[in-house]
Amino acid sequence: MKILLVEDDRATRKMLENALATRHYSVEVALDGRSAIGLAEQFEYDLIVLDVGIPEMDGIGVCKRLRTQGCQTPILLLTGKDGVSDRIMGLDAGADDYMVKPFNLPELLARIRALLRRGKTTTSSIVTWENLQLDSGANEIRYKEQVLRLTPKEYGILELLLLNPHRIFSRAALIDRLWEMEETPTESAISSHVKAIRQKLKAAGAIQDLIETMYGFGYRLRPLEANLPPSSSSKQEELAALHPPLHSLQETIEERQTKKELDDAIAAHAMMLELWEQFKDSFGEQIDLLDRAIAALQQGNLTTDLWQSAKQTVHKLIGSLGVYGFPQGSVLARQIEDLLGSDLHLCVPEIEQMSLLVAKLKQELQQEPVFDPPSHDGGDQGSSRQDIPLVLVVDDDDLLTARLKTEASSRSLQIEVAANLAIAQQALECNLPDAILLDLTFGDGKEDGLTWLGTLQQKHPQIPVLVFTGRDSLSDRVAAARLGAQAFLQKPIALDPIFGAIQTSLRQVQAKVRPSDRTMMGKVMIVDDDLAIGHRLSVLLSPWGLQVTFLSDPARFWEVLTSTIPDLLILDIEMPRYSGIDLCQVVRNDAKWGNLPILFLTAHHEAETIVRAFAVGGDDYIRKPILEPELIARVLNRLEPGQIRRQQLMSTLMEQPSSSNYSNTEGKDSHD
C-alpha cells in the first residue's frame, strides 16, 4: 500500500514515516501543498494523509483541488484545530476523515487501515489464496499458518498481488505503487525481489511457484485451477491438517493477535523514545523562538514576520508535543496560540500570561516523556474502571452533589464535581467526560451556565449536556435547547429521574457510535421537490444496498416518515410550503425520532444557511451540484448506527396504531 504523507513539521513527519514503514506501508513525503498536488497528479496512491497547516497551499485547498480534478483517493486530514466549523470545512472540502492534533498513534493507524479497506475489493481483513493468507490487521502474510519473514518491499509486492489476484502487474506498475521517486529501482531489481519471495514461499513448504511470470506483461498470482494435485497422502488427512477444529483455530488467532499487539506496543514505545532523543533539541529551538517573540512584545517591536513564525511554531507544537509524550505541553501550546490570536498587538497582562505559559512549557519539557506503557499481561489492568462512564456535575450545591456521588457507584457511573465554571473548564482540559450535568446559576451570581454551554457546544459538541437548574422560565428552556442541551431538569427533583436522564443520553451516544452487524445497509428517505434530484440520488444509493424512498411533496412528510421508518433523512432546504429546516425541527421535537441522522441538501453556500441547518439539529449537509463520492461517503458514514436505532424505533412504533398504509408509489413514479 502506497501512502502520500503531506506534513511540514519535521518531528511529526518523521514519527509518522517510521510508524507507517514498520507496518509495511510505502510512504512518499511532500512538504507543501503544491508539491502534494503535483505528486497526486502524477502517481497513484492508496491514501493521502494531509496536514491542514502546510505552506504554499493549505490542506483544505489541496483537498478541494484534488476533488475538483476527480481524484478519488481517500484523504485523511490532520489538524490542530478542533472546532466544529474546522471539521465541517474539512469534510466539505472532500476529506474522508480527520484527526485533531495531538493524536493518538494507534487510533490514527486504525483510521488509516479503515480508509485503506474502503478502497480494496474485499471488506475482510483476511485474504486467502491457496495456502497464502494476508492478515492486514496484523500486517502479516502467512503460508500454512507460518509467518513469512519478508522485507517491506517483498511484503508490498505480495500484498498487492493478493489484493488483486486476477490482475497482472508490470514491473513499472510495481515501481510506481511501491517505491518513492527518490529511490526508484531498475526493473531488474523487481525480478530480484520476486525471486526472493519465491524462495521464502518454497522454504515455507510451497510445492509450486505461486507467482506466475507473464512474459512481456509482468506478474500475477497463479490461478487456483492451475495448481498441482495433492500429494499421495489421503484426502481426509490433508483436509484434517488444513482445517483444524474451529475452537483450536480461534484460540490460535486470538493468541497470535494478542502477541502481535504486545510486540507492536513495545516496538512503538521504543521508537517514540528514540525519536524523542533525536528531536528534543529541535523542540528547544521552537521554544527559543517563542522567547524571542515575547521579548519583542515586551519591547514593542514585534514584527509581522516574527509574529507569523511564532503562530506557526506554536501551532505545530500543539500536535507534536502530545504525540511525543507531553499532553500537558499541548494544552499549554494551545493556550499560547489563543493568546497570539489574530492581532500582533497584545496588552501587558496578555504578554505576562504568555510569558508564564512559555515558562511552564519549558518546565514541562524538562520532564521525561510519558508514553502509554505496553501491557505485559495482554490486558489493561484499569479497563474495568475506564469502561465506567464519567459524568461531570457542574453545581455548587455540596449536599446534592454528595448524594449524586454516593448513588453513582450503584448505577455504574463515575461522578466528578466542579463547584464553578472555572473548575469545570480545568476538568475538561484534563479528561473529557461522557456527559455533563450543568447548573445555570452559581452562588456568587457572576457565572451563567448558558454562556458556558454555548462555548462548550462549539468545542465539544459530542458531549451530551443535561441542564439541571432551579430556573424555570421559557426563555431559559428555549436558550438551552438552541445551545444543544439534551434535557432540561427542574430542581428540586428526585435522584431516579436524574440518573434516568443521564443513562438515556449515554445510550443515545452509544447508539450513534456502535457499529452495526446488519447485512442490509439501511433505509434512506429523500425529501426534495426536484424529481430529477430524487431520481439521481436513488440511482446512486440503491447499488449500496440502500432502500430509497423519495418524496417530492413535503406536505406528506410525517405520513411517509412514520410509515417507512427510515434510518437516515436527506432534506432539501428550499421547498414549497414546508422547508427542510421546518421538517428537521419537527423531527427533533419528537422524542422517538431524536437520533435519526439528517443530512441537508442545498444549493446555498452562505454561512448563515449552513449554521442554521446545524442549529436546528442537522447532522451534515451536502452542497449542490452533488459530488457523487462525497455523497455516498457521507451517507454510509451516517448509517453506521442505523440498524440499532431502527430496531429501537420499530419496537416503539409497533405498539401504536398505524396512521397510514403508505406505499412508495411516488418514489416509483419518480423512477419512471
Beta strands, then each sheet from edge to edge (+ up, - down):
strand 1: 2-6
strand 2: 26-30
strand 3: 47-51
strand 4: 75-79
strand 5: 97-100
strand 6: 126-129
strand 7: 132-135
strand 8: 140-143
strand 9: 146-147
strand 10: 211-214
strand 11: 218-221
strand 12: 390-394
strand 13: 414-418
strand 14: 435-438
strand 15: 465-469
strand 16: 487-490
strand 17: 522-527
strand 18: 546-551
strand 19: 568-572
strand 20: 598-602
strand 21: 620-623
sheet 1: 2+ 1+ 3+ 4+ 5+
sheet 2: 6+ 7- 8+ 9-
sheet 3: 10+ 11-
sheet 4: 13+ 12+ 14+ 15+ 16+
sheet 5: 18+ 17+ 19+ 20+ 21+
end
